[in-house]
Amino acid sequence: MQVQVVDNNVEKAIKLLKRKLTKEGIFRQLKEKRWHEKPSDARRRKQRQARRRVRRQIARAKARSRG
């Protein structure tokens, strides 16, 4: 992943890099790998994420049908 610094504006480049890393999910992966996760906790987390994904898809579908 690359970010170009334009006009010596390092602050803006760092913001852009953080935004890209967040979008890619790198920060979330680092946070998850920081400590050992029990298999049962991993299963529960994955189920929670799946439910969240489905809720978001339903909400987006409703928003599209309204608008």
BAFI-3210 file (N, C-alpha, C; in Angstrom, 3 decimals, decimal comma, padded with zeros to 6 digits):
// residues 67
n [1|2|3|4|5|6|7|8|9|10|11|12|13|14|15|16|17|18|19|20|21|22|23|24|25|26|27|28|29|30|31|32|33|34|35|36|37|38|39|40|41|42|43|44|45|46|47|48|49|50|51|52|53|54|55|56|57|58|59|60|61|62|63|64|65|66|67]
n.u [000,853|000,558|001,166|001,283|003,210|002,267|003,336|004,889|003,097|002,742|000,996|-001,529|-001,038|-000,618|-003,170|-004,603|-003,382|-004,107|-006,859|-007,028|-005,930|-007,797|-010,067|-009,299|-009,256|-007,106|-006,367|-008,308|-007,682|-005,141|-005,837|-007,410|-005,519|-003,842|-004,145|-004,601|-007,398|-010,072|-011,421|-014,235|-014,977|-014,154|-015,913|-018,332|-017,852|-017,613|-020,206|-021,634|-020,630|-021,606|-024,383|-024,536|-023,683|-025,812|-027,961|-027,166|-027,250|-029,978|-030,977|-029,827|-031,082|-033,729|-033,489|-032,783|-035,105|-036,941|-035,904]
n.v [-001,166|002,190|005,647|008,871|011,718|014,966|018,196|018,380|017,712|015,945|015,268|015,065|012,921|010,871|010,725|009,836|007,351|006,018|005,935|004,267|001,891|001,317|000,884|-001,413|-003,163|-003,702|-002,653|-003,798|-006,508|-006,535|-005,866|-008,074|-010,129|-009,552|-010,782|-014,155|-015,944|-017,765|-020,736|-020,961|-018,344|-017,155|-018,326|-017,241|-014,527|-014,499|-015,311|-013,146|-011,123|-012,027|-011,822|-009,051|-008,244|-009,240|-007,752|-005,190|-005,489|-005,892|-003,456|-001,701|-002,606|-001,943|000,843|001,399|000,606|002,420|004,910]
n.w [000,000|-000,831|-000,198|-001,354|-000,560|-000,836|-001,594|000,766|002,788|005,266|007,303|006,095|004,405|006,252|007,398|005,175|004,755|007,140|006,770|004,519|005,571|007,544|006,005|004,651|006,754|008,349|010,865|012,493|012,261|013,456|016,065|016,754|016,691|018,749|021,262|022,450|021,301|022,467|020,967|021,202|021,743|019,378|017,566|018,500|018,026|015,229|014,523|015,514|013,872|011,414|011,806|012,059|009,507|007,949|008,994|008,180|005,383|004,996|005,950|004,088|001,763|002,332|002,458|-000,177|-001,489|-000,541|-001,350]
ca.u [000,000|001,383|000,554|002,250|003,201|002,199|003,669|005,396|001,975|002,830|-000,205|-002,594|-000,651|-000,863|-004,620|-005,003|-002,901|-004,960|-008,166|-006,877|-005,727|-009,072|-010,956|-008,830|-009,470|-005,803|-006,381|-009,158|-006,909|-004,100|-006,485|-007,831|-004,359|-003,028|-004,239|-005,167|-008,850|-010,545|-012,239|-015,653|-015,125|-014,011|-017,185|-019,343|-017,531|-017,950|-021,664|-022,048|-020,307|-022,516|-025,683|-024,389|-023,654|-027,168|-028,766|-026,766|-027,762|-031,426|-031,180|-029,485|-032,130|-034,891|-033,181|-032,844|-036,491|-037,623|-035,354]
ca.v [000,000|003,380|006,965|009,880|012,982|016,068|019,505|018,158|017,636|014,606|015,036|014,622|011,595|009,932|010,561|009,018|005,995|005,440|005,674|003,084|000,728|001,033|000,323|-002,765|-003,990|-004,044|-002,331|-004,787|-007,747|-006,375|-005,897|-009,450|-011,004|-009,094|-011,786|-015,425|-015,988|-019,136|-021,122|-020,662|-016,895|-016,853|-018,705|-016,249|-013,278|-014,672|-015,313|-011,759|-010,381|-012,468|-011,184|-007,625|-008,132|-009,461|-006,579|-004,080|-005,746|-005,661|-002,014|-001,082|-002,965|-001,127|002,214|001,480|000,472|003,679|006,063]
ca.w [000,000|-000,936|-000,084|-001,780|000,172|-001,795|-001,013|002,137|003,712|005,847|008,118|005,193|003,925|007,353|007,482|004,037|005,028|008,184|006,161|003,671|006,438|008,192|004,991|004,372|007,934|008,941|012,290|013,165|012,324|014,469|017,371|017,012|016,869|019,870|022,312|022,039|021,396|022,595|019,809|021,426|021,589|017,949|016,949|018,879|017,319|013,821|014,422|015,731|012,652|010,358|012,076|011,766|008,054|007,433|009,366|007,309|004,038|005,039|006,085|002,813|000,808|002,673|002,091|-001,636|-001,941|-000,181|-002,058]
c.u [000,901|000,534|001,628|002,080|003,282|002,467|004,123|004,299|001,897|001,565|-001,337|-002,305|-000,903|-002,354|-005,117|-004,588|-003,778|-006,328|-008,110|-006,734|-007,023|-010,021|-010,583|-009,032|-008,184|-005,820|-007,199|-008,401|-005,826|-004,690|-006,891|-006,643|-003,497|-003,010|-004,825|-006,669|-009,272|-011,423|-013,723|-015,918|-015,023|-015,305|-018,265|-019,116|-017,924|-019,460|-022,211|-021,803|-021,251|-023,894|-025,643|-024,398|-025,055|-028,060|-028,443|-027,310|-029,259|-031,707|-030,875|-030,559|-033,386|-034,682|-033,261|-034,284|-037,294|-037,211|-035,316]
c.v [001,232|004,637|007,977|011,139|014,102|017,373|019,405|018,122|016,213|014,278|014,472|013,213|010,538|009,670|009,630|007,563|005,309|005,068|004,413|001,815|000,328|000,368|-001,121|-003,702|-004,383|-003,794|-003,359|-006,101|-007,666|-006,483|-007,325|-010,347|-010,626|-010,117|-013,060|-015,387|-017,452|-019,477|-020,793|-019,158|-016,492|-017,186|-017,674|-014,928|-013,366|-014,685|-013,901|-010,918|-010,756|-011,836|-009,708|-007,384|-008,253|-008,266|-005,392|-004,266|-005,474|-004,167|-001,303|-001,368|-002,135|000,326|002,385|001,436|001,740|004,816|005,884]
c.w [000,000|-000,783|-000,463|-000,947|-000,851|-001,059|000,445|003,183|004,278|006,638|007,253|004,683|005,000|007,494|006,380|004,250|006,068|007,618|005,302|004,517|007,127|007,212|004,666|005,566|008,639|010,447|013,070|013,315|013,388|015,873|017,736|017,338|018,069|021,012|021,740|022,248|021,463|021,396|019,991|021,280|020,117|017,215|017,230|018,146|015,850|013,612|014,579|014,477|011,518|010,554|011,723|010,252|007,458|007,756|008,475|005,902|003,970|005,107|004,767|001,762|001,059|002,238|000,569|-002,133|-001,627|-001,095|-003,493]
res [m|q|v|q|v|v|d|n|n|v|e|k|a|i|k|l|l|k|r|k|l|t|k|e|g|i|f|r|q|l|k|e|k|r|w|h|e|k|p|s|d|a|r|r|r|k|q|r|q|a|r|r|r|v|r|r|q|i|a|r|a|k|a|r|s|r|g]
***
